[in-house]
Each structure stands twice: as C-alpha cells, then as structure tokens.
Amino acid sequence: MSSELGCMVLEASANPEYYAKNSFPPENKPGKRHLFFPVKKDAICFQDTVTRAAVAMRSKINKAMHIYPGQLVYANKVHQCVHMQLDSTLNVASFLDDLQKQDIRFESNKKVNTYESEMFLKKHTRFIELRESVYLDADNPHRYFFKINEHIDFNAFMKGVEQIKANCNYHLFDSFLSHLFTNDEVIDFIGIYSHHCDEARFPELLENIKRVF
C-alpha cells in the first residue's frame, strides 16, 4: 500500500484483543484495519483540518469512515499523523489527496528502523438522540451514552456497574465514563459498548443507573 499511495503507511491495532469480563468475545471484525499516516512537517490547525475533511469525505461517499487526527512518538520525536480505522481502503487515496490540497504533506515511502512507538489518538463522536438522556454513537452502532447528573468517581463507577450487572441480568456489555464540554457546563455520561444491546431495555437500564448512582 505504501508504494501505491506514495507515502509511509504504518499498520497496527489500537485494541488488538478487546475483552470484557465473563469471557466476552473479541469485538474486532475480520479485515478491520488500523492505518497510520505520519505527517512530514507539522501543519497549522492540523486537528481541525483532519476532522473537517473526514466529515466532508463521509458526506461525499455516504459511508462511515473512522478517521482521526493523532500523534506518533518515534525515535524520541513527535509526529502528527492521521489514523484510519476501516474495512476497505477504497477511498483512502482520495482522502489523502484532499488533505494534501490543504498543505498537509505525508512522510515518503521509506524503510524505518524498528522502534517501540507511542500513539495518541483524538477521536470525535457524533450523537444520535434515541430518547431523553440516551444517545447512540453515529459512527458506531454498538456504542451508547446515558446522560447522568453529575461526575462519578471511577472506583464508585466500577462498583456500581458491577451491582447493576449482577442484579439486573446485564452482563453482555463493557462500560466507560465520558464527558462533553460545552461553553457553560460539563455533561457527564455512562457509556456502554456491546454487539448484544437490546434498546427496548434502555429505559430500564437508565432507571438502574439513576438508582445506583
């Protein structure tokens, strides 16, 4: 692929083995690829440029493309990079062309020495409101957000989720905390991730979240 695109392409998985408790199966689908494109020289407003270009590409092809601005630490040097998580590489060249038209230049296709790198990804999430206080990730049909009234301590969160799973037969999901900053407030959420969600039970789950927390 590097030779076809004329730039350096690194491939890895940010979540190589996704597991939750009770032998929950891996969530990686066969063929899912995590591609990283290091930028040759830092670009001004890089995060904004990549995010806007990703939204424009999604609209153009009418299909979800998971594209995020990121950073790579390689040989003790920080590089801007574009991270793509996708099933098909069909529209990759077109997207890179769009970025290069905005003066983002990618590292050339060259050999690099083995080095243990660090990756930092900044993802954006678009919400679809399913009902009051319950939202779906527009780009991930298996990730949901339940609005809560206040921030929860992480240890209390872990204990509370275990209680909900034990008492209400909720067990086929993993959970996380998240928040959204606006101009004048911080909105907190409990998130769940699973391929086995029953949306008809969401009002019941939301009531249990309110009861426990």
C-alpha positions in Angstrom: 0.0 0.0 0.0 2.9 2.4 0.7 4.1 2.1 -2.8 0.6 2.6 -4.2 -0.1 5.8 -2.2 3.5 7.1 -2.4 3.7 7.7 1.3 4.6 5.9 4.5 1.8 3.7 5.9 2.0 2.1 9.4 -0.4 -0.5 10.4 -1.4 -1.6 13.9 -4.4 -2.1 16.1 -5.3 0.3 18.9 -7.3 -2.5 20.5 -5.7 -5.8 19.4 -7.8 -8.0 21.7 -11.0 -6.5 23.1 -12.3 -8.5 26.0 -14.6 -7.8 28.9 -15.5 -9.9 31.9 -17.0 -13.4 31.7 -15.2 -14.4 28.5 -16.9 -11.8 26.4 -15.8 -12.4 22.8 -13.4 -10.2 20.9 -15.0 -7.3 19.1 -12.5 -6.9 16.3 -14.1 -7.8 13.0 -12.1 -9.8 10.4 -10.5 -7.4 7.9 -10.7 -4.4 10.2 -7.5 -2.3 9.6 -5.9 0.4 11.6 -3.7 2.6 9.4 -1.4 5.5 10.4 0.0 8.1 8.0 2.8 10.2 9.6 3.0 13.8 8.6 6.3 15.1 7.3 6.1 18.6 8.8 3.7 19.8 11.5 0.7 21.5 9.9 -1.2 24.5 11.4 -4.7 23.7 12.7 -4.0 20.0 11.9 -6.7 18.6 14.2 -9.4 20.9 12.8 -8.3 20.2 9.2 -8.4 16.4 9.5 -11.7 16.4 11.4 -13.4 18.7 8.8 -12.0 16.7 5.9 -13.3 13.4 7.5 -16.8 14.9 7.8 -16.7 16.0 4.2 -15.5 12.6 2.9 -18.2 10.8 4.9 -20.9 13.1 3.3 -19.4 12.6 -0.2 -19.3 8.8 -0.1 -22.4 8.4 2.2 -20.5 5.9 4.3 -18.8 5.9 7.7 -15.0 6.4 7.6 -13.4 6.4 11.0 -10.6 9.0 10.6 -8.9 10.9 13.5 -6.0 13.3 14.0 -3.3 11.8 16.1 0.4 11.8 17.2 3.2 9.3 16.9 6.3 9.4 19.1 9.0 7.8 17.1 12.8 7.9 17.9 12.0 10.4 20.6 10.4 12.8 18.1 6.7 13.7 18.0 5.0 13.4 14.6 1.5 14.4 13.6 -0.4 11.6 12.0 -3.7 10.6 10.5 -5.3 7.4 11.9 -7.9 5.5 9.9 -9.9 2.5 11.1 -11.7 0.9 8.2 -12.8 -2.3 6.4 -11.9 -1.1 2.9 -9.1 1.1 1.6 -11.1 2.1 -1.4 -11.3 5.8 -0.6 -8.0 6.3 1.2 -6.1 7.8 -1.7 -8.9 10.3 -2.4 -8.9 11.4 1.3 -5.1 11.8 1.4 -5.3 13.9 -1.8 -7.9 16.2 -0.1 -5.5 16.7 2.8 -2.5 17.4 0.6 -4.5 20.1 -1.2 -4.6 21.8 2.2 -0.8 21.7 2.5 -0.6 18.5 4.7 2.4 16.5 3.5 3.0 12.9 4.4 6.3 11.1 5.0 7.6 9.5 1.9 7.7 5.7 1.5 10.9 4.7 3.1 12.3 2.0 5.4 12.5 2.8 9.1 14.3 1.1 11.9 12.4 -0.9 14.5 11.3 1.3 17.3 8.7 1.0 20.1 6.4 3.9 19.5 3.6 5.6 21.3 0.4 6.7 19.6 -2.1 9.4 20.8 -5.5 9.5 19.1 -8.1 12.2 19.4 -11.5 10.9 18.4 -14.7 12.8 17.7 -18.1 11.4 18.3 -21.4 12.4 16.7 -24.5 11.7 18.9 -27.9 10.5 17.7 -30.6 11.0 20.4 -32.6 7.8 20.8 -34.7 9.1 23.7 -34.3 11.6 26.5 -30.8 11.1 28.1 -29.9 8.2 25.8 -27.6 8.6 22.7 -26.1 6.4 20.0 -22.7 6.9 18.5 -23.5 7.9 14.9 -20.4 6.1 13.6 -20.5 3.0 15.9 -23.9 1.2 16.2 -22.7 -0.7 19.2 -21.8 2.2 21.5 -24.3 4.1 23.6 -24.2 7.0 26.1 -26.5 7.5 29.1 -26.6 11.0 30.5 -26.0 11.3 34.2 -26.5 14.3 36.5 -23.0 14.6 38.0 -19.5 13.3 37.7 -18.9 9.8 39.3 -15.6 8.8 41.0 -14.1 6.0 38.9 -14.0 3.4 41.8 -17.6 4.1 42.7 -18.5 3.8 39.0 -16.8 0.3 38.8 -18.6 -0.9 41.9 -22.0 0.5 40.7 -21.7 -1.1 37.3 -20.9 -4.5 38.8 -24.0 -4.1 41.0 -26.2 -3.3 38.0 -24.9 -6.3 36.1 -25.4 -8.6 39.0 -28.9 -7.5 40.0 -30.5 -6.9 36.6 -29.0 -9.6 34.4 -27.0 -7.0 32.4 -23.7 -8.6 31.5 -23.0 -8.6 27.8 -21.5 -5.1 27.6 -18.4 -3.2 28.7 -18.8 0.2 30.2 -16.9 3.5 30.4 -17.2 7.1 31.7 -17.1 10.1 29.3 -18.0 13.8 29.4 -18.8 16.6 27.0 -17.6 20.2 27.4 -19.8 23.0 26.3 -19.5 26.7 26.7 -21.0 26.8 30.2 -21.2 23.3 31.5 -19.7 19.8 31.6 -22.2 16.9 30.7 -21.3 13.5 32.1 -22.2 10.1 30.6 -22.0 6.4 31.4 -21.2 4.6 28.1 -21.8 1.0 27.2 -20.3 -0.9 24.3 -21.6 -4.2 23.0 -22.9 -6.1 20.0 -25.7 -7.5 22.1 -27.6 -4.4 23.2 -31.4 -4.6 23.5 -32.6 -1.0 23.0 -36.0 -2.0 24.4 -34.4 -2.4 27.8 -32.7 1.0 27.8 -35.3 2.8 29.9 -34.9 0.0 32.5 -31.1 0.4 32.3 -31.3 4.1 32.7 -33.5 3.8 35.8 -31.0 1.4 37.3 -28.2 3.9 36.6 -30.2 6.6 38.3 -30.9 4.3 41.3 -27.3 3.1 41.8 -25.6 6.4 41.1 
